Amino acid sequence: MLLTAEGLALIAVAVLLAVPVPLALARAAWPARSPRAALVLWQAVGLGGGLAILGAGLTLAVSGLHRSWLGGLAALPRAVEGHPAPGSLGWAGLGLTAVAATWLFAVLVVSTSRLLLARRKHRRRLELLAEELALGELIPAAGSVAGGLRVRLLDHPVAAAYCLPGVRPRIVLSQGAIDSLSAGQLTAVLSHEHAHAAGQHDLVILPFRAWRQTFPFLPPARRALAAVELLVEMLADNDASRRCGPAPLRAALLRLAEVSPGDSQVTARAARLAAPPAALTRPAMAAIYAAAVALVLLPPAILLAS
């Protein structure tokens, strides 16, 4: 009975971390004050939820085999062979574990493979269409900002700047951006993109893209991805603001946003750069990191309680 109760408790934890917790975190205002801490908490929510659903399946699978979870896990291989049979609840737990693990792994592999293929195609097109230059050749003041990264200059009138991540990240800049932005604004933009490359922010977003693809019917999955994408941009904004100041970055952001007007993320970032919020206090930061650790450790703690 104890193991069955633990399995049901883990299912409840998984549901909480899949629906109400992401919705509440996506609506919260404090993450803008400390994007890094918020991203750590988001990752803990995702990891804790995954551990909870997998743990729930295993716990239900062994609930009729032994009083303790570890003892039941040791007896599971013999039970699968029918000595003794796991029972209906046990088979349901095994099915839940197998389906959840297979589906999560498959979606992560497929989404990662598609993303890598798309980036490879993008790089090949850039090699054909864009000229590779040292940043110092374009903007002398930006040479020290981007840590030796080189830039791909795309001869296009539309103002655009972005980072193409990977093992060798590339910063892509259009001629339209050079023509429409001042040297200070360009330096701020390049600093922002360099922060994406140096921080490997694409890896932070990747699990949440997989989560959205795993559960496209759940609004929290979409809200979580949007919130994490915005926090990653704010994190890069922080780095660029420390180097170049918020004013040139905000001006460049608004200029580049003319390509896609009505972007809610741009509006939120511009407002934040216009009136930077106060950073969270150290006790608040410590509480957030402690909560992240607790979320990850909660499923194993429930498993080992028996």
KOLSERO-88011 format. One record per residue (C-alpha): residue number from 1; residue in three letters; y, z, x. Coordinates in steps of 0.5 Angstrom, whole numbers, plus 500, padded with zeros to 3 digits. Layout:
{pt NUM,ALA,{Y,Z,X}}
...
END
This chain:
{pt 1,MET,{500,500,500}}
{pt 2,LEU,{505,502,506}}
{pt 3,LEU,{504,495,509}}
{pt 4,THR,{505,491,502}}
{pt 5,ALA,{511,495,501}}
{pt 6,GLU,{514,493,508}}
{pt 7,GLY,{512,486,506}}
{pt 8,LEU,{516,487,500}}
{pt 9,ALA,{522,490,504}}
{pt 10,LEU,{522,484,509}}
{pt 11,ILE,{522,479,503}}
{pt 12,ALA,{528,483,501}}
{pt 13,VAL,{532,483,508}}
{pt 14,ALA,{531,476,508}}
{pt 15,VAL,{534,474,501}}
{pt 16,LEU,{540,479,503}}
{pt 17,LEU,{541,475,510}}
{pt 18,ALA,{540,468,506}}
{pt 19,VAL,{545,469,501}}
{pt 20,PRO,{550,475,500}}
{pt 21,VAL,{551,477,507}}
{pt 22,PRO,{553,469,509}}
{pt 23,LEU,{557,469,503}}
{pt 24,ALA,{561,475,504}}
{pt 25,LEU,{561,474,512}}
{pt 26,ALA,{564,467,510}}
{pt 27,ARG,{569,470,505}}
{pt 28,ALA,{572,475,510}}
{pt 29,ALA,{578,475,514}}
{pt 30,TRP,{577,479,520}}
{pt 31,PRO,{573,473,524}}
{pt 32,ALA,{579,470,525}}
{pt 33,ARG,{581,476,529}}
{pt 34,SER,{575,475,534}}
{pt 35,PRO,{571,469,533}}
{pt 36,ARG,{567,471,539}}
{pt 37,ALA,{564,477,536}}
{pt 38,ALA,{564,474,529}}
{pt 39,LEU,{559,468,532}}
{pt 40,VAL,{555,473,535}}
{pt 41,LEU,{554,477,528}}
{pt 42,TRP,{553,470,525}}
{pt 43,GLN,{547,468,530}}
{pt 44,ALA,{544,475,528}}
{pt 45,VAL,{544,474,521}}
{pt 46,GLY,{540,467,522}}
{pt 47,LEU,{536,470,527}}
{pt 48,GLY,{534,477,523}}
{pt 49,GLY,{533,473,517}}
{pt 50,GLY,{528,468,520}}
{pt 51,LEU,{524,474,523}}
{pt 52,ALA,{524,478,516}}
{pt 53,ILE,{521,472,513}}
{pt 54,LEU,{516,471,518}}
{pt 55,GLY,{515,478,519}}
{pt 56,ALA,{514,479,511}}
{pt 57,GLY,{508,473,511}}
{pt 58,LEU,{505,477,517}}
{pt 59,THR,{505,483,513}}
{pt 60,LEU,{503,481,507}}
{pt 61,ALA,{497,477,510}}
{pt 62,VAL,{494,484,514}}
{pt 63,SER,{496,489,508}}
{pt 64,GLY,{489,489,506}}
{pt 65,LEU,{486,489,513}}
{pt 66,HIS,{488,496,516}}
{pt 67,ARG,{493,501,515}}
{pt 68,SER,{498,499,521}}
{pt 69,TRP,{501,493,522}}
{pt 70,LEU,{498,492,529}}
{pt 71,GLY,{491,494,527}}
{pt 72,GLY,{492,489,521}}
{pt 73,LEU,{494,483,526}}
{pt 74,ALA,{488,485,531}}
{pt 75,ALA,{483,484,525}}
{pt 76,LEU,{487,478,522}}
{pt 77,PRO,{483,473,526}}
{pt 78,ARG,{476,475,524}}
{pt 79,ALA,{479,476,517}}
{pt 80,VAL,{481,468,517}}
{pt 81,GLU,{473,467,518}}
{pt 82,GLY,{472,471,512}}
{pt 83,HIS,{470,478,516}}
{pt 84,PRO,{473,481,511}}
{pt 85,ALA,{476,476,507}}
{pt 86,PRO,{484,477,507}}
{pt 87,GLY,{484,477,499}}
{pt 88,SER,{489,473,495}}
{pt 89,LEU,{495,477,497}}
{pt 90,GLY,{493,476,504}}
{pt 91,TRP,{492,469,503}}
{pt 92,ALA,{499,468,500}}
{pt 93,GLY,{502,472,506}}
{pt 94,LEU,{498,467,511}}
{pt 95,GLY,{501,461,507}}
{pt 96,LEU,{508,464,507}}
{pt 97,THR,{508,465,514}}
{pt 98,ALA,{505,458,516}}
{pt 99,VAL,{509,454,511}}
{pt 100,ALA,{516,458,514}}
{pt 101,ALA,{514,457,521}}
{pt 102,THR,{512,450,520}}
{pt 103,TRP,{518,448,516}}
{pt 104,LEU,{523,452,521}}
{pt 105,PHE,{520,449,527}}
{pt 106,ALA,{520,442,524}}
{pt 107,VAL,{527,442,522}}
{pt 108,LEU,{530,444,528}}
{pt 109,VAL,{526,439,532}}
{pt 110,VAL,{528,433,528}}
{pt 111,SER,{535,435,527}}
{pt 112,THR,{535,436,535}}
{pt 113,SER,{532,430,536}}
{pt 114,ARG,{537,426,531}}
{pt 115,LEU,{543,429,534}}
{pt 116,LEU,{540,427,542}}
{pt 117,LEU,{539,420,540}}
{pt 118,ALA,{546,420,536}}
{pt 119,ARG,{549,422,542}}
{pt 120,ARG,{545,418,547}}
{pt 121,LYS,{548,412,543}}
{pt 122,HIS,{555,414,543}}
{pt 123,ARG,{555,415,551}}
{pt 124,ARG,{552,408,552}}
{pt 125,ARG,{558,405,547}}
{pt 126,LEU,{563,409,551}}
{pt 127,GLU,{560,407,558}}
{pt 128,LEU,{562,400,555}}
{pt 129,LEU,{568,401,551}}
{pt 130,ALA,{572,407,555}}
{pt 131,GLU,{574,407,562}}
{pt 132,GLU,{572,413,566}}
{pt 133,LEU,{578,417,570}}
{pt 134,ALA,{580,423,573}}
{pt 135,LEU,{584,428,569}}
{pt 136,GLY,{589,428,574}}
{pt 137,GLU,{590,420,574}}
{pt 138,LEU,{593,421,567}}
{pt 139,ILE,{596,428,567}}
{pt 140,PRO,{597,431,573}}
{pt 141,ALA,{598,438,570}}
{pt 142,ALA,{592,437,566}}
{pt 143,GLY,{588,436,573}}
{pt 144,SER,{587,444,574}}
{pt 145,VAL,{585,445,566}}
{pt 146,ALA,{579,442,565}}
{pt 147,GLY,{575,444,571}}
{pt 148,GLY,{573,438,575}}
{pt 149,LEU,{571,434,568}}
{pt 150,ARG,{573,427,568}}
{pt 151,VAL,{575,423,561}}
{pt 152,ARG,{573,417,558}}
{pt 153,LEU,{580,413,556}}
{pt 154,LEU,{579,409,550}}
{pt 155,ASP,{583,403,549}}
{pt 156,HIS,{585,405,541}}
{pt 157,PRO,{592,406,538}}
{pt 158,VAL,{589,412,533}}
{pt 159,ALA,{590,418,536}}
{pt 160,ALA,{584,422,538}}
{pt 161,ALA,{581,427,543}}
{pt 162,TYR,{574,430,543}}
{pt 163,CYS,{568,433,547}}
{pt 164,LEU,{562,429,547}}
{pt 165,PRO,{557,435,549}}
{pt 166,GLY,{551,434,553}}
{pt 167,VAL,{548,436,560}}
{pt 168,ARG,{554,432,563}}
{pt 169,PRO,{559,433,557}}
{pt 170,ARG,{565,428,557}}
{pt 171,ILE,{572,429,554}}
{pt 172,VAL,{574,423,550}}
{pt 173,LEU,{581,421,549}}
{pt 174,SER,{584,415,546}}
{pt 175,GLN,{590,411,548}}
{pt 176,GLY,{594,413,542}}
{pt 177,ALA,{593,420,543}}
{pt 178,ILE,{597,419,550}}
{pt 179,ASP,{602,415,547}}
{pt 180,SER,{604,420,541}}
{pt 181,LEU,{603,427,545}}
{pt 182,SER,{607,430,550}}
{pt 183,ALA,{604,432,557}}
{pt 184,GLY,{604,439,555}}
{pt 185,GLN,{601,437,548}}
{pt 186,LEU,{596,433,552}}
{pt 187,THR,{594,439,557}}
{pt 188,ALA,{593,443,551}}
{pt 189,VAL,{588,439,547}}
{pt 190,LEU,{584,437,554}}
{pt 191,SER,{584,445,555}}
{pt 192,HIS,{581,446,548}}
{pt 193,GLU,{576,440,549}}
{pt 194,HIS,{574,443,556}}
{pt 195,ALA,{573,450,552}}
{pt 196,HIS,{568,446,548}}
{pt 197,ALA,{564,443,554}}
{pt 198,ALA,{564,450,558}}
{pt 199,GLY,{562,454,552}}
{pt 200,GLN,{557,449,550}}
{pt 201,HIS,{559,450,543}}
{pt 202,ASP,{554,445,540}}
{pt 203,LEU,{548,450,542}}
{pt 204,VAL,{552,455,538}}
{pt 205,ILE,{552,450,532}}
{pt 206,LEU,{546,447,532}}
{pt 207,PRO,{541,453,529}}
{pt 208,PHE,{546,453,523}}
{pt 209,ARG,{546,445,522}}
{pt 210,ALA,{538,446,522}}
{pt 211,TRP,{539,452,517}}
{pt 212,ARG,{543,447,512}}
{pt 213,GLN,{538,442,513}}
{pt 214,THR,{532,447,512}}
{pt 215,PHE,{536,449,505}}
{pt 216,PRO,{540,444,503}}
{pt 217,PHE,{540,447,496}}
{pt 218,LEU,{543,454,498}}
{pt 219,PRO,{551,454,498}}
{pt 220,PRO,{550,460,503}}
{pt 221,ALA,{547,455,508}}
{pt 222,ARG,{553,450,507}}
{pt 223,ARG,{558,456,507}}
{pt 224,ALA,{555,458,514}}
{pt 225,LEU,{555,452,517}}
{pt 226,ALA,{563,451,515}}
{pt 227,ALA,{565,458,518}}
{pt 228,VAL,{561,457,524}}
{pt 229,GLU,{564,450,526}}
{pt 230,LEU,{571,453,524}}
{pt 231,LEU,{570,459,529}}
{pt 232,VAL,{568,455,534}}
{pt 233,GLU,{574,451,534}}
{pt 234,MET,{578,458,534}}
{pt 235,LEU,{574,460,540}}
{pt 236,ALA,{577,454,543}}
{pt 237,ASP,{584,455,541}}
{pt 238,ASN,{584,462,544}}
{pt 239,ASP,{582,459,551}}
{pt 240,ALA,{587,453,550}}
{pt 241,SER,{593,458,548}}
{pt 242,ARG,{591,463,554}}
{pt 243,ARG,{592,457,558}}
{pt 244,CYS,{598,453,555}}
{pt 245,GLY,{601,457,549}}
{pt 246,PRO,{599,456,542}}
{pt 247,ALA,{606,452,540}}
{pt 248,PRO,{604,445,544}}
{pt 249,LEU,{597,446,541}}
{pt 250,ARG,{599,447,534}}
{pt 251,ALA,{604,441,535}}
{pt 252,ALA,{598,437,538}}
{pt 253,LEU,{593,439,532}}
{pt 254,LEU,{598,437,527}}
{pt 255,ARG,{599,430,530}}
{pt 256,LEU,{592,429,531}}
{pt 257,ALA,{590,431,524}}
{pt 258,GLU,{594,425,521}}
{pt 259,VAL,{588,421,522}}
{pt 260,SER,{584,426,517}}
{pt 261,PRO,{590,429,512}}
{pt 262,GLY,{587,435,508}}
{pt 263,ASP,{582,438,513}}
{pt 264,SER,{582,445,511}}
{pt 265,GLN,{580,447,518}}
{pt 266,VAL,{586,444,521}}
{pt 267,THR,{590,448,516}}
{pt 268,ALA,{587,454,517}}
{pt 269,ARG,{587,453,525}}
{pt 270,ALA,{595,451,525}}
{pt 271,ALA,{596,457,521}}
{pt 272,ARG,{593,461,526}}
{pt 273,LEU,{596,458,531}}
{pt 274,ALA,{603,459,528}}
{pt 275,ALA,{602,466,527}}
{pt 276,PRO,{596,469,532}}
{pt 277,PRO,{593,475,528}}
{pt 278,ALA,{592,481,532}}
{pt 279,ALA,{585,482,536}}
{pt 280,LEU,{580,487,533}}
{pt 281,THR,{580,494,536}}
{pt 282,ARG,{575,496,541}}
{pt 283,PRO,{572,501,536}}
{pt 284,ALA,{571,495,531}}
{pt 285,MET,{568,490,536}}
{pt 286,ALA,{563,495,538}}
{pt 287,ALA,{561,496,531}}
{pt 288,ILE,{560,489,530}}
{pt 289,TYR,{556,488,536}}
{pt 290,ALA,{552,494,534}}
{pt 291,ALA,{551,491,527}}
{pt 292,ALA,{549,484,530}}
{pt 293,VAL,{544,488,534}}
{pt 294,ALA,{541,492,528}}
{pt 295,LEU,{540,486,524}}
{pt 296,VAL,{536,483,530}}
{pt 297,LEU,{532,489,531}}
{pt 298,LEU,{531,491,523}}
{pt 299,PRO,{525,486,522}}
{pt 300,PRO,{521,489,528}}
{pt 301,ALA,{523,496,526}}
{pt 302,ILE,{520,495,519}}
{pt 303,LEU,{514,492,522}}
{pt 304,LEU,{512,498,527}}
{pt 305,ALA,{514,503,522}}
{pt 306,SER,{507,503,519}}
END
